[in-house]
Amino acid sequence: MTASSGALWRNKPYLILLLLVFFMHLASYLVIPVFPVFLQKVRLLHLAQVGFILGAGSIAYQIGSLIGGPMSDRWGRRAIIALGALLQGVAMLGYHYSTRYGMFLLFSSVNGLGLGLLAPTIKAMIADEVEEAKRTAAFSWRGILAHSGIIVAGLVITWMTSIGQQPFMIAAAVFGLLAVLTFFALPDDRCIGPDCRHTPISEYRHILKHRSFLLFSGITLLIWALYAQFAMVLPLRGEHVLHSATLIGLVWTINSITVVLLQGFVSRFVLSRINPYVALAAGTTLLGAGLTAMGWANQFVTLSAAAVVFIVGEMLFMPVQDSLVTHFAKEEWLGAYFGFSNFVSGIGTALGTSIGGAMVEKLGGSRQPQPVDQLRDHYAFAGCAARLVRDLRDAALQKSGTGSRTENRKKGRCHLA
């Protein structure tokens, strides 16, 4: 990964994209931790209304993910990234000045739409600007910068809440600067002229006929459903074990610091040396192991250790998942594939939180340790499914006459260094 990293640091558009990722997460996580509390305590909305507001943002995010990909393929990544950042900035201003339930519904939808346009388009542009052999390393550094932004946001929001200030205006300013930086610093990637051929929107239906990608998407849906358990299990279990919101927040911070410190090591010494499908299966297994351990944790140290096991699983599966999307995608439809992948992750997250909530309630709530067999079966199934995708991919490569898996790894078809 050292050679790969050296080449990446000389790639100016990629560095600008990393900067966008950092500030996007900084601005988002200035708001995400405090927004539900702000709605309930400051704007005096009912919990049901808070839920509908957050749900409106989630639905709009799915819509943005689906339409943002084809839009970026047709009109350029730069324009869609700038539009997404601008929409999120407008939403932050709306949060600051709104007082009525209906306005919060509107601006939550605007925020979700902007994020849906922004997130997959940045991934697609990273894939555009980076050579195929370096994409896993590129997405690993994306994860590092994302978690760095989350860490800084945590420090800023702690300071702002201590002096009684709301973060919405600062978040709006950051998103506005992101839109300006995107427009003036990133290359104009629009295709203009008689030689440009835009894919008709109707042609994107072929993604739904791409069976290997749909199977891969089904597996990632299961993985995201498993991944979504963390955001629910940690606060519930932490509240019972730690009785302190500060300590629960510290666990989140430890996880982000772990990613910043270890993601480069994992990418260099693990992801660059193993088959990507093995990394996907191993990461999924560690997600399940971390969740299971959290269910049995009874003090801060064991809860933090379980969360670190979970985050190591994330470090294995997330960069590989993004890289594998580029292997399935046609280059001219790259934005659409990433948009569809983001849509699948959103559906998986929604299913995961819904099913997970019912599971926790059925199994006795946060006060009871989670039965090992229940969670073990969950992550073992996802791991086996990931290995099945690997085998089907190898079989497809052999059937197409491109050679054995070893040969393809040497050619760079499957080896995601």
Disulfide bonds with the S-S distance in Angstrom:
Cys191-Cys196 1.79
